Amino acid sequence: MLGLRVSSVHCRPRACTFQRTKDTEVTALKVCHYMREYARATETFVVNQIAALSSVSESVLCRDHLPLTPTSTLASARTSVNAYGLSGAHPIYRRLKIAGPGEAAFYRDSLRSLGPDVLHVHYGTDAAYLLRAVGSIEAPMVVSYYGYDVSRFPQRLFGAARLYLMPVFRRAAMHLAMTPQMAGTLIALGAPLDRVKVHHHGIDVGAWETVDRTASVGTRLLIVASLVEKKGHAVLLKAVALLASAGLDVRLRIVGDGPLRRELESTVSALGIAPRAEFIGYLPHGPQLASEYAAADIFVHPSRVDRRGDSEGLPGTILEAMASGLPIVSTEHAGIPYAVEQNRSGLLVPEGDAAALAQAVRRLIESPAERLAMGAAGRNRVVKDFNIVNQAARLTDLYCEALSN
């Protein structure tokens, strides 16, 4: 396409000398992270994941560096960011969503200079983009998938878009899926069974604290999510209207922003629940967001597959709410059942079912003991299985496994 010549990048992998013992840690593993746009406000989970890998030497390679949030500074002290800059790309390449000759040369030169032992690419679509730009990469490539790249994207062009991922499936040493459900999807798309691993990046459990909710009446609802269709806000607003019509004095706080804000505000007015639903806007990770979790009684996140086929991986805000001791009301969608155990840490209902969602919320409002027990169970689950410190240590082991293979 456009007469581009594909060449190879030679980054000689070295033996993995990282060792973990009781007394000492020997660090010699160099990891380069790649994604087209680094540090988006809605992708702090990638930045936090990089920041948590304190035992390896890291760098970031990207097309655009978007330091939009305070979180993006977490890894900056010890992680160099090497950005090409979208302004350097010709408009035709931006329109075609391919790397031009200048961008491709930047990636090749950067990888030679950085000399990573492992290249960790975030999003399968970004891995395909990079491979098309540089041809081949000798350092073992580990690819993390997060949702869109295994749900909506492969369905584009009547399913032909999945072919775009085939070079990634063939060449990557390891494919990391957030949940077992996503791992199954990856294998069905063509990823080799023996190279697919389930690994969630985890969250900073210490950033979210539990509060005493024994005196609460259970009517303060919270959702933290971008205002896009797959998050299910429209269904949630209908559920709030049903609860209000049943005489329950519920209050919903909607944290997040996005393209559907005006439409959702109109829905609130049409349903007559304006006093009960408040749009807060986007809040970065920090005290304000933590206070929203602390002030809530129930966290509601009715994810669904949108009209274009896009779906979630595992929403990080659900894990944050669980870490904050909140019971969860969500849906049987994508990887959510992997984290939220039905009738133990929350209640899961079918996608798009406002009546079932309202019924689940009402059950928790009317059952204070169950609400508190679910909140405690959710906190324990996140501390045990989604602690970012433990997950970072496991990711380092996976890097070594990819290198040894």
Secondary structure by P-SEA (a helix, b strand, c coil): ccbbbbbbbbbccccccccccccbbbbcbbbbbbcccccccccaaaaaaaaacccccbbbbcccccccccccccccccbbbbbcccccccaaaaaaccccaaaaaaaaaaaaaacccbbbbccaaaaaaaaaaccccccbbbbbbcccccccccccccccccccaaaaaacccbbbbccaaaaaaaaaaccccccbbbbbbccccccccccccccccccbbbbbccccccccaaaaaaaaaaaaaaccbbbbbbcccccaaaaaaaaaaaacccccccccccccccaaaaaaaaaccbbbbbcccccccccccccaaaaaaaaabbbbbbcccccccccccccccccccccccaaaaaaaaaaaaacaaaaaaaaaaaaaaaaccccaaaaaaaaaaaaaaaaac
